[in-house]
Amino acid sequence: MSDVPVGIDPRGPRFGAAITSVLLLVVVLLALTVLPLTPIAARILDPAFLLLLVVALLFLWAVLSPRTAPWGALYRRLVQPRLAPPAEREDPRPPRFAQGVGLLVSVIGLVLQLAGVPWGLPIAAAAAFVAAFLNAVFGLCLGCQLYLLLQRLGLVGRHAAA
């Protein structure tokens, strides 16, 4: 047996969620303060669109390569060494799935913005903000809960041996 603990430090995803929630709050505020722009070029250059695009790319990075994603790397390098070891570790699959849900919600907001749907981007960003905020402040990961529900239904994750 190895002495290396299995799983991830659950404080890492919460740290990332805190940064992400701040970015998403800025997206929402920008989206609510900028007048709706009709030409597609203006919609693409909208600061809220550009920042949500950055957030979506960060979600994508976290899904494709969680070990190198910026918020996780920042946590492991600067924050985790200053903390006591975690009392318990968690399965990395639910938080990774949650990042995918955040990516999906962000992409929906971006597509709606490109399609000219007036409230699409701020509503999608607000939904992602609420999820990130709940994780950061209360440790309630909605995407993780969705993963566990889908796992119980046998739609994701490993199935128990029969």
C-alpha positions as CSV (number, residue, x, y, z in Angstrom):
1,M,0.0,0.0,0.0
2,S,1.0,3.6,-0.7
3,D,1.1,6.4,1.9
4,V,-0.2,8.8,-0.8
5,P,-3.8,9.8,0.1
6,V,-6.4,8.9,-2.5
7,G,-8.6,11.7,-3.8
8,I,-8.4,15.5,-3.7
9,D,-8.4,18.1,-1.0
10,P,-12.0,19.3,-1.0
11,R,-10.8,22.9,-0.1
12,G,-9.2,23.2,-3.5
13,P,-12.4,23.2,-5.6
14,R,-14.0,25.6,-3.0
15,F,-11.0,28.0,-3.5
16,G,-11.5,27.8,-7.3
17,A,-15.2,28.3,-6.9
18,A,-14.5,31.5,-4.9
19,I,-12.4,33.0,-7.7
20,T,-14.9,31.8,-10.3
21,S,-17.8,33.3,-8.4
22,V,-16.1,36.7,-8.3
23,L,-15.4,36.6,-12.1
24,L,-19.0,35.5,-12.8
25,L,-20.4,38.3,-10.6
26,V,-18.4,40.8,-12.7
27,V,-19.8,39.2,-15.8
28,V,-23.4,39.6,-14.5
29,L,-22.7,43.2,-13.5
30,L,-21.2,44.0,-16.9
31,A,-24.0,42.3,-18.7
32,L,-26.6,44.4,-16.8
33,T,-24.8,47.7,-17.3
34,V,-24.1,47.4,-21.0
35,L,-26.9,48.3,-23.4
36,P,-28.0,45.4,-25.7
37,L,-26.0,45.6,-28.9
38,T,-27.5,44.3,-32.1
39,P,-24.6,43.8,-34.6
40,I,-22.9,40.5,-34.0
41,A,-19.4,42.2,-33.9
42,A,-20.6,44.4,-31.1
43,R,-22.1,41.4,-29.2
44,I,-18.7,39.6,-29.5
45,L,-16.8,42.7,-28.2
46,D,-19.1,43.2,-25.3
47,P,-16.9,43.0,-22.1
48,A,-19.4,40.6,-20.5
49,F,-19.2,38.3,-23.4
50,L,-15.4,38.4,-23.4
51,L,-15.1,37.7,-19.7
52,L,-17.6,34.9,-19.9
53,L,-15.6,33.5,-22.7
54,V,-12.5,33.5,-20.5
55,V,-14.5,31.8,-17.7
56,A,-15.7,29.2,-20.1
57,L,-12.1,28.5,-21.3
58,L,-11.1,28.2,-17.6
59,F,-13.9,25.7,-17.1
60,L,-12.8,23.8,-20.2
61,W,-9.2,23.7,-18.9
62,A,-10.4,22.3,-15.6
63,V,-12.3,19.6,-17.3
64,L,-9.5,18.6,-19.7
65,S,-6.6,18.9,-17.4
66,P,-7.5,19.5,-13.7
67,R,-3.9,19.1,-12.5
68,T,-2.8,22.1,-14.6
69,A,-5.9,24.3,-14.3
70,P,-4.9,27.7,-12.9
71,W,-7.1,27.8,-9.8
72,G,-6.1,24.3,-8.7
73,A,-2.4,25.0,-9.4
74,L,-2.6,28.2,-7.5
75,Y,-4.3,26.5,-4.5
76,R,-1.8,23.7,-4.4
77,R,1.2,26.0,-4.7
78,L,0.3,29.0,-2.5
79,V,-2.6,28.0,-0.2
80,Q,-2.5,24.3,0.6
81,P,1.1,24.4,2.0
82,R,-0.1,26.9,4.6
83,L,-3.0,24.7,5.8
84,A,-3.2,21.6,7.9
85,P,-3.8,18.4,5.9
86,P,-7.4,17.9,5.0
87,A,-9.4,15.8,7.4
88,E,-10.7,13.8,4.5
89,R,-10.3,13.6,0.8
90,E,-12.9,13.4,-1.9
91,D,-13.4,11.7,-5.2
92,P,-12.2,14.1,-8.0
93,R,-14.9,13.0,-10.5
94,P,-17.9,15.0,-9.0
95,P,-15.9,18.3,-9.0
96,R,-14.6,17.7,-12.5
97,F,-18.2,17.0,-13.6
98,A,-19.3,20.2,-11.9
99,Q,-16.7,22.1,-14.0
100,G,-18.3,20.5,-17.1
101,V,-21.7,21.8,-16.0
102,G,-20.2,25.3,-15.5
103,L,-18.7,25.0,-19.0
104,L,-22.1,24.0,-20.4
105,V,-24.0,26.9,-18.7
106,S,-21.3,29.4,-19.8
107,V,-21.4,28.2,-23.4
108,I,-25.2,28.4,-23.4
109,G,-24.9,32.1,-22.3
110,L,-22.3,32.8,-25.0
111,V,-24.4,31.2,-27.7
112,L,-27.5,33.1,-26.6
113,Q,-25.5,36.3,-26.7
114,L,-24.3,35.6,-30.2
115,A,-27.9,34.8,-31.2
116,G,-29.0,38.2,-29.9
117,V,-31.1,36.9,-27.0
118,P,-31.2,40.0,-24.7
119,W,-31.1,38.3,-21.3
120,G,-29.4,35.1,-22.2
121,L,-25.8,35.9,-21.1
122,P,-26.6,37.6,-17.8
123,I,-29.1,34.8,-16.8
124,A,-26.6,32.0,-17.7
125,A,-23.8,33.9,-15.9
126,A,-26.1,34.4,-12.9
127,A,-27.0,30.7,-12.7
128,A,-23.3,29.8,-12.9
129,F,-22.5,32.4,-10.2
130,V,-25.1,31.0,-7.8
131,A,-23.6,27.5,-8.2
132,A,-20.0,28.7,-7.7
133,F,-21.0,30.9,-4.8
134,L,-22.9,28.1,-3.0
135,N,-19.8,25.9,-3.4
136,A,-17.4,28.6,-2.3
137,V,-19.3,29.8,0.7
138,F,-21.3,26.8,1.9
139,G,-19.4,23.8,0.4
140,L,-22.6,22.9,-1.5
141,C,-21.5,21.8,-5.0
142,L,-24.6,21.6,-7.2
143,G,-22.7,20.0,-10.1
144,C,-21.3,17.4,-7.6
145,Q,-24.9,16.7,-6.4
146,L,-26.0,16.3,-10.0
147,Y,-23.1,13.9,-10.6
148,L,-24.1,11.8,-7.6
149,L,-27.7,11.7,-8.7
150,L,-26.7,10.6,-12.2
151,Q,-24.4,8.0,-10.6
152,R,-27.2,6.6,-8.6
153,L,-29.3,6.3,-11.8
154,G,-26.4,4.5,-13.4
155,L,-25.8,7.1,-16.0
156,V,-22.2,8.2,-15.0
157,G,-19.4,6.7,-13.0
158,R,-18.6,3.1,-12.4
159,H,-21.3,0.7,-11.8
160,A,-21.3,-1.5,-8.7
161,A,-20.4,-5.2,-9.3
162,A,-23.5,-7.3,-9.7
